Amino acid sequence: MLNERIRILIVEDDPDMAELIADLVEAEGWTPLTAPSAEEAMGVLARETVHLVLVDHNLPGTSGRTFAQRLRAQTNVGIVMVTAAGSAADRVLGLETAADDYVVKPFEPIELTARIKAVLRRTIPSLKPEREAEREHEPAALKLGDWSVDLKNRRAVCLTDPAKSLTSAEFALLEILAETPNIPVSRAHILDRLGAESERYIDRNVDVLVLRLRRKIERNPDLPRHIQTRRGKGYVLSTDDDELSP
């Protein structure tokens, strides 16, 4: 249950917008925390337990994008960018940052809360619906090149560079592909599995997520060994038997 235990940090320099988002957060039973800048947000994060961060793209001083990138290097907390930029290029840019999701102002309250819930379910395993948690065919662990992936506990570690990490969106994509290793998964199925986010995603965005994941886990992203394209069928997680653990 998504309840008052969830603490959400709102990094927004517009007081009216910060108050509006805080009201939406409270209406869902979550606890809002606010900061008008990246610098003050880091202070809040040092003092408080935070489960998700909503970040405005245009912040005074350190930009929201830079803040999100720095935060991702330090933690796996869920990150949602909230911005007035709404072009297709900006949306793709949002997916290519360290953020897990991207919401454009003006937004509908139901859209923002749906995005938050989707990211929380990906980043906090206990919030995941039971039907998603019990997957008969998904291996418990994977070894993909330099990466060790614990699907049960939702952890991915790069053995050669522990500073590297996967965003929750990248991990969610890996989970979807891992449910049926060596079997192609269509873009339509990926969109459907992304649930609440499917209204925002299009085929191009799925391709961007695949590209991001390949850049991190493939030794040669231009010649991917693990995440391969099957023309007309989608994407497949290609594994050897010794890369899967029960």
N, C-alpha and C positions, 0 to 999 in steps of 0.2 A: 504494500500500500504506500502510495506517495503521500506523506503526511508532514506534520510539523517537524519531524527530525531532519528534514531536508533544508539546508541553508544555502541560499543563492545570493551571490555577490553581484550587484548591479553597478557596472562601471560606466557612468553616464554624467557628462558635465552640464546637461540641461536639467535644471531642477524639476521642471514640470514633467518632462519625460521620465526622469528617475522616479518621481512620485507615482506616475501612472503605472509604470512597470512594477513598482513595489506593491501597489494595490492589487494588481493582477496576481502577483506571487502570493500575497496574503490570502487572496480569495481561494487559492488552491490548497491552502493549509500549510504552505511552506513559510520559512522565515527569511525575509529579505534583509540584506545588508547592502549599504550603498557607499560609493566612493566616487568623487568627481574627476579623478585622474588616475593614471596608471601608478604613479608614485604612491598615492594614498591607498590604492588597492593592494599594493604589495604589503603595506603596513597591516591592513585588515587580514590578509592571508597569513601573515606571521602570527597573528593573535587568535584567529578564529578557525574553526573547522568549516570548510566550505565544500559543498558537493558539486556546484556548477557555477560558472562565471559567465554573465552576460556582458559583453564588451561593445561599447560604441566604437565605430571605426575612426571617427574624427574626434580625438581627445586632445586637450591642450598638453603641450610638452610631448611626451612619448606617445606615439600613435597607438590606436587600438590594435592594429595589425602587429606592430613590433612587440607590444605588450603580450599579445597572444602567443607569439613565437617564443618569447622568453619564458612565459609561463609553461608552455608545452615542454620546454627543455628541462624543466624542474619537476613537473608533476603530470599525472594522467587525468587530472580533474576535467570534467566536461566543459567545453568552451563554445559559446554561441555568440557570433558576431551580430550586432544590431546596427544597421546603418541606413542612411538615406540614399546611398548609391544603389541604383536599380538597373543598370544596363546589363545585357547578357555577359559582357566582358567582366563586369564587376562581380557578377554571381559566380562565374568560373574562378575568378581570382579568390573569392571567399572560400571556395572548396580547396584551393591550392595552398591556403595558409594553414596555420596550425589549428584553426577552428574546426569543430565537429559539425557545426551547422551554421546557417547564414539566413538572417531574417531582414527583410527590407522594410523601412518606414515609408509610408504609413502601413501598419500591419493590423490585421484583425486579432483581437484578443485570443480567440480560439486557436489561431494559427501559432501564435507565440507559445502558448501553453502546450500545444501538441508537440512543437519542436523540443521544448524543455523536457517533456515526458519521454520522448524518444531517446534523447541523449542520456537522460538519467538511467533509463533501462539498459542502455549499452554499457554505461560506466559503473553501475552498481548492480552486480549480479543478483542480489537478493530481491531486486525490484522486477526482475525479468519474469514474464508470465510463465507458469508451470509448463505449458505446452511447448515453449521455446527451450526451456531448460532441459527437457528430457528428449534427447535426439538419439535414436537407436543407432544410426549409422555414422554418426560423427565421431572420429577418433578423439581420444582424450588429449593427445599431444602430437605435435608435428616438429620435424626438424627440416627447415628450409634454408639451405645454404648456411650462412653464418647465424641464422636465427633459430632459437628454441621457443616454440609456441605452446603454451599450456592453455588449451581451450576450456578445460573445466574451470580453472580459476581465472581465466581471462587475463593472462599475462604473456607478453612477448618480449624476449630479451635478445639483443644482438650480442653474441659472444665475443665478437672482435671490437665492438664499440658500445659499451653499456649506456653511453649517453644518448644513443638513438632510441626512439620510441615510436609507436604507432598511435595515431589518433583513434578515437573510438569509432569514427566512421570507417577508417581503414581496417580496424579489427573486425567490425561488423561485416564488411565485405569478405574478409578472410573466413569468418565463421560460416557465411552463406555458402561459399565455395567448398569449404571443408566438410559440409554435410554429405556431399556426394563426391568424394575425391575421384579424379580420373573420368568424371562424367560431366559433359558440358552443361553449363547453367545459362539460360537465356537472360538477356537484359530485362525482359518483361518480368521474369521470376525475381530477379534481383530487385527491381523496382517495387514489386509487390511485397517482398520481404522487408524492405525498408519501411514499410508501414506508413505512419503518419507523414513521413518525409516524401512519399511518392508524389504528392501534389507538386512539389518543387523540382524533383529530379526529372531529367529527360535523358535519353540515350547518351548524349554528349557528356552529361555530368557523370554517368556511370563510367564512361571511358576515362574521364579525368581521375576518378577514384582508383581505377585499375592502374593508370599511369603512376599515380602517387605511390601505390603499394609496390609496384614493380621497382620503382626507383629506390625503395628502401630495402626490399628483401632479395632482389635479383643481383647477382654479381655483374651481369651484363644486361641492363634493362632493354637494350635494343634486340637482344637475342634471349628472351625470357625462357627459363627452364621450368619454373614452377607455375606461373600464371600465364597460361597460353590462350591464344585466340583460336576459336574454331569458327571459320567463316560460315555465316548463316545459322550458327547454333549458339554463339555466345562465348563465354569464358569457362576454362576448366582449370582446376587445381591439379596439376600433374605431379604425382608423387611416386617414389619407389616404395616397395613394401617395407623396407627397413627405415623409412622416414615416418611411419605411422606407429603410434603406441596405443594400446588399448587402455 
